[in-house]
């Protein structure tokens, strides 16, 4: 099923040329509390119409049209040998309300910056998150983006059998290492494609400011929902080192060392999820959601005292370090 978002409704699958250009957040205007850059949302985004031409991705003999790729009751399975058979709820969902889990989280649960990677998460944890969506215990501190709205609706419409099948499938998968973290002062100019950023071709560069800039290396490949897509996360210089200090020592009382709950390698313990190698955009959203008590339930109770003192920079640093690790 889905942890954070069944996202990119109507997402185009033809590359960065179809992305809706949006002015980047000026570094001087970077928020001191709400990390707006971590909640990208262009509700007026218009996807290009399907031209009927089958699309392809590297190292796959499959082909799908844009219409197929946008169908939230269908999963473009580019590499079927990379994973076991998908249960029906992952591959097709159940019309009219339960979208196919893999349509947004992909066939191998890799997800993207706009939602969550589900591969390798404990089944019990996934089941609890769906229960929290159903009950309203898990909400969102940011704008009502399509990932959050659709995920909540899907959770409420799903039955116990579907939830258990999806949780068992995603928990059986091995998480992929697909993010390269780069420390820098200067980043390429980006634009919004509804709920994630892409690079502006020949757009030049700008200061990174107080944010993380996470983009797919190949926007078209990612929009085709290829589970082998790779990402680059640009983070401020020094943030990985600062994050390592916070993660390992707690930063002299700023927070709690993450290994206490998430394990010495941050790959999870029992029903506690692994966080190593996750999307830094997703990590910052979760830290902020916990801090604002939007994520309640059992996870919220555990995380509230951990995040209450974190500044915006602390969240960036934590996410930069954690995402740089192998999952």
C-alpha positions, 0 to 999 in steps of 0.5 A: 500500500502507500506510506506517504503518497499515491502521487503525481496524478496525471503526471506527464511522462515525456521529459522535462520539456513538459514540466511547468516552469516555476520560479525557484524559492530565492535563498534569501526568502528561505523559510526559517520554520516551514520548509516550503521547498520540501512540499513542492506543489503546482496544482495548476500543472498541465501535462502534455497530451498523449501522442500515442507513441510507446515509451521505452527505458534503458535495459528493458524490452517493455513499452508503454504509452503515456496513457498507460503510465498515467493510469493509476489502476495500472503499473508500468512494470519495466523490469519484471525479473527484478521483483516477485509477482505483485499482488493484485492490489499493488498491480491493479488496485480496486476500482473506483477508490483503491488505486494500484499501490505500484502506480505511485510507489512503483513496482518495486516500492522505490517511490520518489521524492514526492512520496515514500520508498516502501521497499523493505519497510516492516509489514507491521509498520506499513499496516500501522501507517494505513491504520493511522491514515484511516483514523486521521492520526497521520496528517500533513503539515504542508499544503494539501498536495495530491499525494497526501489527499489521494493516499488518505482516500486510498487508505480509507477505502482499502480492506484488511486483506488488501492492506496485508497483501501490499504490506507483505509484498513491499516488506519482502523487497530489498531497498535500492541505493538510488540517491547521490548526495552532493554538498555544494553552494551552487545548484542548477536552476529547477522547475516544478512538475506538479509535486517534484523538481526537475532541472531547467535545461540551460537554466544556469545556476543559483545559490542553494540557500537554506534547502535541499534540491532533489532531482531525478538524473533523467526526468523522463525515465523517472516520469515513466516510473522506472524503478531503476531511476537515479536521483541527485540531492544537492545539500548545503556544504557541511550539512552531512558532517553536521547531520552525522553529529546530530545522528550519532550524538544527538548534538549536545541535547538537540535531539536523540541519537537515531541509532537508539530506535532505528538501529546502529546502521539506521536500517531499522529494528523489528517494527521500527523502519529503516531510514538510511538512504531515503529521499532527503525531501521525504525525510524533512517532510516527516521531521516537520510533520512530527514536529507540528504533531501532524503525524500522531499515533504511536510513531508520533508519540515516539518522535515528538520529543526527538524533533521538538528542538530541531531547527530548519538547518538541523532537519536539512543536516539530518536528512543530508547525512541519513540519505547519504547512507546505503539503505 
